[in-house]
Amino acid sequence: MKTVLLTGVTGFLGGHIAVALLRAGYKVRGSLRTPSRSGETKEAIKAAGVDVSHLEFVELDLTKDAGWAEACNGVDYLVHAASPFVTSMPKDKVELITPAVEGTKRALSAARDAGVARVVLTSSIAAIVPGRGKSGPSHLDASDWADPDGDVNAYVESKIRAEQKAWEILKPGATKTELAVINPAFIVGPLLDSDPGTSGALFQRFLRGKAPVAPHLYLHSVDVRDLADMHVAALTDPAAAGARTIASFDSYSILQMANCLKVPFPAYSKKMPKFQAPDWFIRLVALFDADMRAGLNELGYNPTLDEAPGRALLGRTPIPIADSYVATAQSLIERNLV
């Protein structure tokens, strides 16, 4: 039985990756910053219908050196899914960028030094798409990079610089440890626990009537279950080694996302955004809202992304994104999070 060190096991994506790994017959060593969360995390993963007898935990912190070498001892693969994420951009971007970059450095360096066969890194399409404005290219693929010094917010810069650090540490051909990078879009789908996370927070706004109008923004999306399976496949798929793989199978505007929920959840339909606000209105509001300012450059930009490598890695038809939106909202409602 092969052993996978999985960072970020307590997160939305991390939990689903743990479920997918256990189903695939791997032993999982999940890292968490707070050891007291191990019990609730194991119960959430068990509730997903998998045997947790091959799940163990180790205490690790992205900002500290302690424990990384020991955690990688006897490990065959590393999935580095842990990364800081906030729903509100910090005043000092270093609060996001430093943990992301330094955490990647600690995790990948330890894996390389331990002779781990392959690292699968969760990056983001944030390292590919943003900062281009409406005049950006109409099609993007894995060869494209967003500019960390361009008009991007702290989160986007953190994802770019963390992935750049990963390729620097595990440069193809320079180490025995291979690197496979997955660049997911907005991650949606059913929750494993009662933490709504960043994805759930947007749907909470819809269901609570906190978003009366929608900005002209598009979100490329991927179902968390598909994304988890892609991470498992990337551990051994020869095509994934030394490559970036975009995980995005559809794109909806904010208004279209909300409209997907109106029929399945009629009790909440009147709370959904009723129309798409003109850009001038969003720019006016952004004068007083720092988080909204962070996305102004993305208004109206909706490039197609190269889905082919991601579909090949997944190896099956992706879950329809509209169904994923419904599953997200259903989870929130069932867990009384709205």
C-alpha positions, 0 to 999 in steps of 0.5 A: 500500500502506497502512502500519500502525505496530504497537506490541508486535509481539514479543508474543503478540497483536502477532505475530498482528496482524502476520500478519493485517496482512501477509495483508491487504496492509498494510505493517507497521512493528513497534515493539520495545523491544529491536532485537536481537529483530527477527530472531527476531520476523521468523522467527516471523511468517514461519513463520506462512506470510506474506510478510515483505518488507513488514515492518520494525522501529523501536525504541520504548519506552513509557516514553521520548519518543524516536522516536515522531514519526519512527515515525509519519512516513508512517503511515496507521494505528496499532495500539497493542497494546503494554502492560505485563502481569505474571503477578504483581502488583507491590508498587507499582501504579505500576510497571504503571499509569505505563508503560501510561498514559504509553505510550498518551499517547506513541503516540496523541499522536504519531499525532494530530500526524502526521495518522494516519487511525485508531488501533486501541487494544487495551484489555481487558474488564478496563476493563469487567467487574471490581470488581463482585462476585457481585451485579454486573449479569448483562449488560454492554456497551461502555457499562459501565466498571470503577471504577479507584478500586474493588476492582481490582488494578493490572493492571485499573487500568492498563487502565482508566486507559490507555483513559481517556487514549486517549479523552481524547487522541482525543476523537471529533469533536475530532481528525481522527484517529479512535479505535477501541478493542477490549476483548478477553477472555482471549486464547488460541490457538496460539503463534507462538514459544516465549514462553508469555506470560501466557495460556500460563502458565495452561495450563502450570500445568494441564499441569504439575499445578501447579493441583490445585484450581480457584477458582470463577473464570470467564474470558471468552475470545477466540481470538488469530486472531479478535482479530487479524482484528478489529484489521485490520477495525477499521482501516477499518470505519466502525462501529468508529470512536469505539466500544468493541468487546468481543472475547469469544465464550464464558466457561468456568470454570477447571475447565471450561477444564481439562476441555477438555484432558483428552480431547485430552491423556490423558497430562496428564489426571491432572495437571489440577484435579480439583475446584472449591474452595469460596470459603472455601478460596480466601479462606483461601489468599489470606491468604498469596497476594497474587496470589490476593487480587487476584481474590477479588472476581471469585469466581463472577461470570460476566456475559454480555457483548455479543458482537454488535458484535464478531461484526459486526466479525469478519465470520465465525463465531468459532473455538470457544473449546474448540478455542482452549484445545486449540490453546494446550496443543498449542503448549506441548507441541509447543514443549517448554514443559511 
